[in-house]
Amino acid sequence: MTRRVRIATVQFDHRPITGFDQFAAQVLTYVRLAEDDGSQLVVFPEYLTAPLMMLDPDWRRWTGPYRELFGSLARSTKMTILAGTHVTERDEMLYNTAHLFLPSGEVHTQEKLHLTPGEVDPWGLGRGQGLNIIDTPVGRVAINICFDVEFPEPARLAADAGVDILLVPSACGDRQGFWRVRHCCHARAVENQIYVVHSALVGGLPSVRYLEQSYGRSAVITPCDIPFPPGGIMAEGEWNQGLCVTAEVDLDLLARVREAGCVLPRKERQPEAYRILVAERGVKKVN
């Protein structure tokens, strides 16, 4: 029996709100759409809770209600939910932290490893240390938050640790930023022969610095090999609209392609060849 996972990736439409209940109602709409499609895994984008800053800019006020909301939804729907990211405090430092809620009530977190200039100054966020490998009802996953996926090392470590699905929540303010993340999602899928779930923030918050506008489209991304769609996209949304995009992936197919695909990037790694060749002594330099 094949291991198939139905995945919903959300294009969450950022908009000004007047209370937490309004935010919760918007979240519930997307969760219901995912549930109606039979999804087992739901992925929301980076800085999901930023609309709450318009009510109170102290992120810490919203941590409890945020966790309670998504914990309840994961338990009641029996779905695994990546609730985007929320800024949390640890050791008197703030971190951009992804939260993964399991139907069992477990909550796993991943702090962003690589920060954009705006996250360093003026936001003053700290850099996470370490990549979490998480076993879930849908398989083993890891999280690369937006900029993190632009570095090959974390995804490679995750793949080597048995991860089949890489979750990438992102928030990009322009086309260039979106395409940096999207192209790197494709690269990580190809070189590691894994699925990558990209969840893009859309809409905008005029009064929240660096989140005045968000640009993108969510997608479920595959390796580029004959059993998969030619462009490496299982499903994707329309530009800059609030949507829930659903696709079904086959985890056993990944295993077969890793052993007998058109190319074998995981098996054919040559670490011993990845070195700089220095000219031998006695070779004259040509000016």
C-alpha positions in Angstrom: 0.0 0.0 0.0 1.5 3.3 -1.0 2.0 6.1 1.5 0.0 9.0 0.2 -0.3 12.4 1.9 -2.8 15.0 1.0 -1.4 18.5 1.6 -3.0 21.9 1.8 -0.8 25.0 1.5 -2.4 28.3 2.3 -2.1 31.7 0.7 -3.1 33.6 3.8 -4.5 37.0 3.0 -3.0 39.5 5.4 -5.5 42.3 6.2 -6.2 44.7 9.1 -8.3 43.3 11.8 -10.2 44.7 14.8 -9.8 41.7 17.2 -8.4 38.3 17.8 -11.8 36.7 17.0 -11.5 38.1 13.4 -8.1 36.6 13.0 -9.3 33.2 14.3 -12.3 33.2 12.0 -10.0 33.8 9.0 -7.7 30.9 10.1 -10.8 28.7 10.6 -11.9 29.3 7.0 -8.7 28.0 5.6 -8.6 25.0 8.0 -12.2 24.1 7.0 -11.3 24.3 3.3 -8.3 21.9 3.9 -10.5 19.6 6.0 -13.2 19.5 3.3 -10.5 18.4 0.8 -9.4 15.6 3.0 -6.0 17.1 3.8 -3.8 15.5 6.4 -1.2 18.3 6.5 -1.9 22.1 6.4 0.8 24.7 6.0 0.4 28.4 6.8 2.9 31.1 5.8 5.5 33.1 7.8 4.5 35.9 10.1 0.9 34.6 10.2 0.1 36.5 13.4 1.4 39.9 12.2 -2.2 41.3 11.9 -2.4 41.1 15.7 0.4 43.6 16.0 -2.1 46.2 14.8 -4.1 45.5 18.0 -1.0 45.3 20.3 2.6 45.4 19.0 3.8 43.2 21.9 4.0 39.8 20.2 4.1 38.1 23.6 0.5 39.0 24.3 -0.7 36.8 21.4 1.4 33.6 22.1 -1.1 32.0 24.4 -4.2 32.6 22.2 -2.3 31.6 19.1 -1.2 28.3 20.5 -4.6 27.6 22.0 -6.3 28.3 18.7 -4.1 26.0 16.6 -3.8 23.3 19.2 -7.5 23.0 19.3 -7.8 23.0 15.5 -5.2 20.2 15.1 -6.9 18.1 17.8 -10.4 18.5 16.5 -9.6 18.0 12.8 -7.0 15.3 13.3 -4.7 17.2 10.9 -1.1 18.2 11.3 -0.9 22.0 11.1 2.1 24.2 10.5 0.7 27.4 11.9 3.1 29.6 10.0 5.4 31.6 12.3 4.9 33.7 15.4 7.5 35.8 17.2 8.3 34.3 20.6 10.6 35.1 23.5 13.3 32.8 24.8 16.1 33.9 27.2 15.0 37.5 26.8 15.5 37.4 23.1 12.8 37.4 20.4 12.8 34.7 17.6 10.8 34.1 14.5 9.4 30.7 15.4 7.4 28.2 13.4 4.9 26.1 15.3 3.9 22.6 14.2 0.8 21.3 15.9 0.0 17.5 15.9 -3.4 15.9 16.4 -2.0 14.3 19.6 -1.6 17.7 21.2 2.2 17.8 20.7 3.7 21.2 19.6 7.1 21.4 17.8 8.9 24.6 17.1 11.6 25.7 14.7 13.4 29.1 15.1 14.5 30.9 11.9 18.2 30.3 11.3 19.0 33.0 8.8 17.6 36.6 9.2 16.9 39.3 6.7 18.3 42.8 7.4 15.0 44.1 8.6 14.6 41.2 11.0 18.0 42.2 12.5 17.4 45.9 12.5 14.9 47.3 13.5 13.1 44.2 14.7 16.0 42.9 16.7 15.3 39.2 16.3 17.7 36.5 17.3 19.0 33.6 15.1 17.9 30.1 15.9 20.5 27.4 16.5 19.8 23.9 15.1 17.4 22.2 12.8 14.6 20.1 14.3 13.6 16.8 12.6 10.0 16.1 13.4 8.1 12.8 13.2 4.5 13.4 12.4 1.4 11.3 11.4 2.2 12.2 7.8 5.9 11.3 7.9 9.2 12.9 8.9 9.3 16.7 8.2 11.6 19.7 8.7 11.0 23.4 8.5 13.0 26.0 6.6 11.5 29.4 7.2 11.7 31.6 4.1 15.3 32.8 3.9 16.5 29.5 5.4 15.6 27.6 2.2 18.1 29.8 0.3 20.9 27.9 1.9 21.4 24.3 0.8 22.9 23.0 4.0 19.8 22.8 6.3 17.7 21.0 3.7 20.5 18.6 2.9 20.9 17.7 6.6 17.2 17.2 6.8 17.1 14.9 3.8 20.1 12.9 5.2 18.0 12.5 8.4 15.2 10.9 6.5 12.9 13.9 5.9 10.6 13.4 2.8 8.7 16.7 3.1 10.3 20.1 3.7 7.9 22.8 4.9 8.7 26.4 3.8 6.5 29.2 5.2 7.5 32.5 3.7 6.6 36.2 3.6 8.0 38.2 0.6 7.3 41.9 -0.1 8.2 41.9 -3.8 8.6 39.7 -6.9 12.3 39.3 -6.5 12.0 38.1 -2.9 9.3 35.6 -3.9 11.3 34.2 -6.8 14.4 33.8 -4.6 12.5 31.6 -2.3 10.6 29.8 -5.0 13.6 29.0 -7.1 15.5 27.7 -4.0 12.5 25.5 -3.1 12.8 23.9 -6.5 16.6 23.5 -6.1 16.1 21.8 -2.7 13.5 19.4 -4.2 15.8 18.5 -7.1 19.0 18.0 -5.2 17.5 16.1 -2.3 14.7 14.3 -4.1 12.1 15.4 -1.6 8.8 17.3 -1.7 8.8 20.9 -0.7 5.6 22.7 0.5 5.9 26.5 0.0 3.2 28.6 1.8 3.3 32.2 0.7 1.8 35.2 2.5 -0.3 37.6 0.4 -2.2 40.8 1.1 -0.8 43.6 3.2 -0.7 45.5 6.5 -0.1 49.2 5.8 0.9 50.0 9.3 3.3 47.1 10.0 6.8 47.9 8.8 8.2 45.4 6.2 4.8 43.7 5.9 3.1 46.6 4.1 2.6 44.2 1.1 3.2 40.5 0.6 3.6 38.9 -2.8 3.4 35.3 -3.9 1.6 32.1 -4.6 1.8 28.8 -2.7 2.8 25.5 -4.2 3.6 21.8 -3.6 6.9 21.2 -5.3 8.3 17.9 -6.5 11.6 16.6 -7.8 12.1 17.0 -11.6 11.9 13.4 -12.9 9.6 11.4 -15.2 7.1 10.3 -12.6 6.4 13.9 -11.5 5.0 16.9 -13.3 7.5 18.2 -15.9 7.8 21.6 -14.2 8.2 20.1 -10.7 4.9 21.6 -9.5 2.2 19.3 -8.2 -0.2 22.2 -7.5 0.0 26.0 -7.0 -2.3 28.9 -6.4 -3.1 32.0 -8.3 -1.1 35.1 -7.7 -1.8 37.2 -4.6 -5.2 35.8 -3.7 -6.4 34.2 -0.5 -6.5 30.5 -1.3 -6.1 27.0 0.0 -4.1 24.9 -2.5 -4.4 21.1 -2.2 -2.3 18.3 -3.7 -1.6 14.6 -3.0 1.9 13.3 -2.8 3.3 9.7 -2.8 6.1 9.2 -0.4 6.9 5.7 -1.7 7.5 7.2 -5.2 10.3 9.3 -3.7 12.0 6.1 -2.5 11.7 4.5 -5.9 13.0 7.6 -7.8 16.0 7.8 -5.4 17.0 4.3 -6.4 16.1 4.3 -10.1 15.4 7.8 -11.3 16.6 9.5 -14.5 19.4 11.0 -12.4 20.4 10.2 -8.8 21.6 13.3 -7.1 21.5 11.8 -3.6 23.4 8.6 -4.5 25.8 10.4 -6.8 27.2 12.9 -4.4 31.0 13.1 -4.6 32.2 14.9 -1.4 35.8 14.0 -2.0 35.7 15.9 -5.4 34.4 19.1 -3.9 37.7 20.9 -3.3 39.6 23.7 -4.9 42.4 22.4 -7.1 45.6 24.4 -6.6 48.2 24.5 -9.3 51.3 22.4 -8.6 54.6 24.1 -7.8 56.7 24.9 -10.8 53.9 26.0 -13.0 54.6 29.4 -14.3 52.0 32.1 -13.8 50.8 33.7 -17.0 50.3 37.5 -16.7 
